[in-house]
Amino acid sequence: MPNWSEISDEIASAEAGGIEDAAGYVRNKYMLALSEHTGRNVIAYYSGWLTLEARPSGIEIDDDDKGGFMTAVHKLHRPNGLDLILHTPGGNIAAAESIVFYLREQFGTDIRVIVPQIAMSAGTMIACSAQSIVLGKQSSLGPIDPHLNGISAPAVLEEFDRAVRMVQENPASIPLWQTIVGKYHPTFLDSCRRSRDMSKQIVQSWLTSGMFAGDADAAQKAQTISEKLSNHDEHKEHGRHIHFDVCEALGLKITRLESDPDLQDLVLSVHHAFHHTCRRSRVVKVIENHNGSSWVKTIE
């Protein structure tokens, strides 16, 4: 398997050979080889947030991505299903919901998500829409607790519930909790409840209709997993990495990347090639299929 440095050398060699988009050439080489290995369509959704010093707009999942997926899906043979390579810090829940709706309209539920390194937050939600999730030893998902104005919605609600309990137990603490809870407008609390409930309901629906479709206890499994993934108190922080062993223990259908050495080699080669693409340019996001059709977003 080519490592990070060897992929870099391969790109440099392609540049020396006069290939204009050397990084794209190497990406497509391994994407196509991956598709040939699996017999399935491959689309990579790759954000460059780990390669950038600052965090510019456009790196997270948003409604603009729909155009990228439309470009990548165009002319693909739908009956071959889809392997979605996902590398993202997360983003807008409604946009993620819309993307999954579109992909399921194109491929049904014959979608497998491959996470070569990280798919957090709304990325984890998208992963839960798949029939199975491929994770390596280095891969991780994340909690799905939504954030409003940079604040965890479940954390706000937990703080409010704690205030209610403490005031009931000790009325003398009312002035203290008035100061703490008073910073939240009632409509903000309601928005937190709605966002928390929406993220759980979406994941539960996807798990029931996809990963656990046909299981007698599908709804119960889906509810349990969505509750655990959204449990802020258990995960402590939104950026907590959830690795394959915990994902398996949660009940998600996980395929170990290491179980197929050829698949592992190809997936990680693709991952390194995308990583270099973002490092060598002003690219913040790429959505690309195995035939080389791509949609690219750059820093303005």
Secondary structure, DSSP 8 states (H G I E B T S, - for coil): ---HHHHHHHHHHHHHTT-TTHHHHHHHHHHHHHHHHHTSEEEEEEE-GGG-SS--TTSSB-TTHHHHHHHHHTT--GGG-EEEEEEB--B-HHHHHHHHHHHHHHHTT-EEEEESSEE-THHHHHHTTSSEEEE-TT-EE-----EETTEEHHHHHHHHHHHHHHHHH-GGGHHHHHHHHTTS-HHHHHHHHHHHHHHHHHHHHHHHHTTTTT-TTHHHHHHHHHHHHT-HHHH-STT--B-HHHHHHHT--EEEGGGSHHHHHHHHHHHHHHHHHHHTSSEEEEEEETTS-EEEEE--
